[in-house]
């Protein structure tokens, strides 16, 4: 990527991709059997849709994953499961490298790091502890056996489906914040605006990542 990000923990990823012209929207609750998806629209703009049923850490990874698809696979045509799996693997590798730069992980982690160090790494970079454990293994700081031990302990502590002890908030969109500000200044409720554009209020709230849940005059 040519965004000049360096090897530091990334800031708000929603706002970062927005600054490069990518539209980030939420997925309505009725459709949240899908974690995320992306595409280039007919207006030649890239779009990412995110569900908010996962942890903030995993939502960041989903966004990074979809960014990988937009950058690497926009012209790729697939017609078989093997190709689809390979594209998913490539997007996962991209997301991991973006959120947890290998040089940073290598510099921060000793060989055979204890689990608490892996969790601290995850907190620092805003990722799940599971993603951090995978990265520690990928850069050679944990052996195959050590990686299995880390994963087993993470599962035992409840990290397989959540991030116990994390205080990371969901990332906010500057674009949706600007919309909310406009509606407030115009004394327009979310319900009224949703009806004016032919949408359900609940769906508008979802599309705006929950930032327009209630905009009262």
Order of alpha helices (4+ residues) and beta strands (2+ residues): alpha-beta-beta-beta-alpha-alpha-alpha-alpha-alpha-alpha-alpha-alpha-alpha
